[in-house]
Amino acid sequence: MWIVRNSRQMIGPIVAAVLCLALSLSPAQAGNDAPSFTLKDLNRQQVSLSDYRGSVVLVNFWATWCGPCKQEMPHLDKMNTEFGSQGFVVLSISTDDARKSSQVKSYIRARQYGFTVLLDTESTAISQYNPSKSLPYTALIDRQGKIHKIFQGYTPGEEVELRAEVKKLVESGQ
């Protein structure tokens, strides 16, 4: 009887701990505030999402080993160029670990991408947005800091929908 009573007393705290863990691992969702983060860029300068409040921000998580990520990047660069003067920013966040992060700078420079690239070697930012860490993963954030839409994965042609959503946000002033 003692074992049963003690195990019943333990169920409540265990359930509470599991629920807390599940809630902390829930991915970012459209309509919610975008989780804040501060990461270093390729020049080792601190960059925070809050630096871009008032802009439409596309946060894209990728890695040098991810084929679909690499396919998507030229489209992100094109949108960055097209809408940049209208308050649109691409924050491209590499999820490569510290050993591979040295390859990120040469990869970006070789392709002459003009967007801001940040390094998430500790997986702090991606864990807030996408705990499963599937790549590529993109969050489109409106000028008020709310997540407008999430895009998971990339298949050629999907950039058309993404561009339409960016254009809608930029032109609406949201």
Sequence and secondary structure as in RCSB ss.txt:
>XXXX:A:sequence
MWIVRNSRQMIGPIVAAVLCLALSLSPAQAGNDAPSFTLKDLNRQQVSLSDYRGSVVLVNFWATWCGPCKQEMPH
LDKMNTEFGSQGFVVLSISTDDARKSSQVKSYIRARQYGFTVLLDTESTAISQYNPSKSLPYTALIDRQGKIHKI
FQGYTPGEEVELRAEVKKLVESGQ
>XXXX:A:secstr
 HHHHHHHHHHHHHHHHHHHHHHHT    TTSB    EEEETTS EEEGGGGTTSEEEEEEE TT HHHHHHHHH
HHHHHHHHGGGTEEEEEEE   TTTHHHHHHHHHHHT  SEEEE TT HHHHHH TT  SSEEEEE TTSBEEEE
EES  TTHHHHHHHHHHHHHHHT 
